Amino acid sequence: MTGGRSRLSVIGAVLVVGLLSGCGGKSATTTLGGDPELENFTAEQIYERGEFELDRNDATKAAFYFGEIERLYPYSDWGKRALIMQAFAYHRDKDYENSRSAAQRYIDFYPLEDDAAYAQYLLALSYYDQIEEVGRDQGLTFQALQSLRTVIERYPDSEYARSSILKFDLAFDHLAGKEMEIGRYYLKRKNYAAAINRFRTVVEDFQTTTHTPEALHRLVESYLSLGLTQEAQTAGAILGYNYRSTQWYDDSYKLLTGRGLELEAAGDSWLAQVYRQMVKGEWL
């Protein structure tokens, strides 16, 4: 993304505003919607008007002006710069679909340019920034993870890769949190089999997240409720091996020892396999 403007460019933007608003006695807003008077100005002048609108926090107008450069000056250097700024303006306006579309066009047209990394990052953000709004539908979270991974793998040395790694971990943790939410829902209603399936998913597929200790404790609760003591003991053993300092271990310890059970791997369940892998250093 282009850097900050010099004092001269700021002054230039103000002059452009006057030109665009004063031509023919029309106001600046009459250019919105494709008024042909924009064709009388250079790409740089229209670009500076877009930046001016961004400074005024009018991202909708800014996106319009950047888009007009792409229309009037396609494949030019200013058109290229305007396209990435249009994606940025749409994102600031929370118009994620159009932001994603503009970012994807930039990637398609200019895959080798420096701003391609930022375009890919914006595309990923168009999914990531909606994660909290999707309720139980995690489709956007999966798309965010996939797009963030693309940034990390395709542009590993960019500043956006570092940010993408952090956001990837948070999105991954979010998915695990949703599994836990559903699992607790089933556990509260004594649907233990369904709850176990959710907690198992966290332990097997999201074991690097912050939710794993609780998932193991909920497995102890669920298995004890079903009378499957070996599985409960094994889940407790995994907690004791890797999460002894957590409250979840303390709670599981009280549950198991209160029934005269040890926290040890027992039987040959899927949890026993996880425990063996962990002891060998192949888990977590």
N, C-alpha and C positions, 0 to 999 in steps of 0.2 A: 504494500500500500504506500502511496506517495507520502512524503513527509510534510511537516508544517510549512506554511507559506511565509515568505519574507514580508517585511513591512511594505515594500513596493507592490507586491502582488495583492496585498490586502487593499491598498489604495486603488489598485487597478480594478478589483472586484467591485468597489463602491462606485467607481466611474461607470462600469458596465451596467450596474443596477440603474443608474441614471439614464443611460442610453436606452436600455430595454424598456424602461418605464415611460420615457419621454417621446419615443418615436411616434409621430403621427398623432400625438395627443392621447394615446392609449395608455392605460395603466399596465403594470408589469403582469398582472394576473390575466390579462387578455391573451398572453402568449400561451397559457396553459390550454391544452387541447389541440395544439399543432398549428397555431397562427403562422402564416407564411412569413411574417416579419422576422422570425428567427433566422431565416435564410440570409438575411442581410448582415449577420454577425459572424465573426470567425469562430472556429471551434474553441480557441482559447478563451474568448470572451464568454461564450456560453458555459464553458467549464468553470470559469471563475464565478459565474452567477450560481451554478450548482453548489460550489463551495460556500458562497455567501448564504445560501438558503440553509445549508447544514449548520453554519455558525448561528443562524437564527432559530435553530432547532425545528426547522420545517423540512423534515426528511422526505415528505411526499413530493414537495416541489423540487427538492434537490434531485430526487430520483428521476423526475420528469425531464429536467434539463440535461442530466447526464445521458438519459435515453435519447434525447434529441440529437446529441452529438453522434451517437452511434447511427442514428437514422440519416443525418445529413452528411456525416463524414465517415462512412464505414471503412474499416480496415486502416484508418489513419492512426498515427501515434496518439493523437488526442482522443480518437474513438476508443483505442485500446485502454487508455488511462480512464476514460469516462465509464467504460464497462465495469471495471472493478469497483469504481466509486459508486456506480448505480447499485451494485450488489450490496455494498456497505450501507448505502442510504436506505435501501429496502429493509435491511436487517435492523437498522436503528429504528425504523418505523414499525417493526414487528410484523412486516409483511413477508413472512418466511418463505412462502411459495415463490414469490417473485424474486426474492433474494437468491434462493436456490437456483432458479432458472438463469439469472444473470451470471452467477458464479459458474454454473456449468457451461454456459456459452463461452466464458473466458477460458476455461480449461480446454474446451474443444478447439477454440480458435488460436490460443496462444499457450500451448502446453509447455513450452520451453522458456517462457518469460519468468523473471524473478517473482512476479506477483501471482504466478500459478499456485504457489504454495499457500498464499493468503486466500485465493479463491477457493481452494479445496478446504481450507480451514473454515471459511464462511459457510460453505456448503454443509460441513459437519455441524456448525453452530446452529444452522437453520433447523436441524433435528434436535440437537442437544438442549437448546433453550426452551423447548416445548415439553421436555420430559415431565415436569411437575404438573402439567395440565392434562395428561392423558389418562388419569385414573388407573384402571386395571388393564387398559390396552397398552401393551408394551411394544407395539410395532415401531413407534418412533425411537424408542430406546435402542432397539436392535439396529435400526438404520443409523442412529448416532454412533453406535459402537463401530459399525462397519466403516462409516465415513472417517471417523477419528483414526481408525487403524490405517486407512489409506494415507492420511497425512503423515502418520508416524513412519510408515514403510516407504513412502514415495519421497518424502522430504525429511529424512532423519536428522539432518544438520541444521534445519531451520528453527527459528524461535517458536514457530507454531507447533513443531513436533513436541517440544517440551510441554507446552500448554495442553496439547492433545493427550499426552500421557496422563496428566493429572485428571483431565475431564473423562478420559476412558475409565480410569479407576473409579471415579465417582459414579459414572453411568453403570458400571459393572456392579458396584455396591448397591445402586438403586434397584437393579433387577433382583438381586438377592433379597433386598428388603421387601419387595413385592411378594416373593415366594414365602418369606417369613410371615407377612401379613395374612396371606391366605391360609398358611399352615396353622397360625394361631386361631384363625376363624374356625377351622375344622376341629382343632383341639378343644376349644371352648364348648363346642356342640357335641363333643365326645365321638366325633367321627375320626377315630384314631388311625385307621388305615389311610384315609385321604391326607390326614395331617402328616403322617410318616413320609408319604411320598414327597410332600413339599419340603420337609426338613432334609430328607435324603438328597434332594436336588441341590440344596445349598451346600451340604457337606461334600458332595461329589463334584459339582460343577462350579461352585463359587467359594471354594475353600480358602482363597486368599482374601476374602472380604471380612469386614468387621462382624458379620452376622454368624460366622461359623460357631463360636462358643455357645451362643444361645441356641442355635439349631441342634447342637449335640445335647444340650440340657433338655430341650423339648422332646428329643428322641428318648431320653431317659424317662421322662414323664409318660410319654405315649406308650412305650413298651411295657413299663410297669403297670399301666392301666390295663393292658391286654394280657398281663401275666407272663410276658416274654422276658424273663429275668436275665438270661444270658446276653440278649441284645442290649438290654438296659445297662448291664455291667460293662459291656464293651464300650458303649458310648461314654460312660463315665470314665473308663480307663483312658480313652483318647483325650478327654477333657483334662484328666490328671497329668497326662504326659505333656501336653502342649499349652494348656491354659490354666495352670494351677493357681495363678494369681487372680483369676477372675471371680466375680460373684456367682457366675453360672456354675463354676466348679464347686464352690461352697454349697450351693443349693442342691446340686446333684449328689454330693457327698452325704449331705444330711438325709436325702431321700433314700439312698441305697443303704447306708449303714443303719438307718432307722429300721430297715427290714432285715438286718443281719446279713447284708450282701456286701461283697468286696468290689472295689473298682478295679476290675481286671478283665482282660480279654478272655472270652469264653465262647465255646461253640464255633460254628463255621459260617456265620452270616456274612452279609456284605460288609458290615461294620468290622468284623474280624479281619477281613481282607484289607480294609483300609488301615486297621491298626498295624498289621504286619508290614504293609508298605511304608507306613510312617516310621516304624522302628528301624527299617532298612534305609531310611533317609530318602525315600522316593516320593514322599507325600508332604505337601507344603514346602 
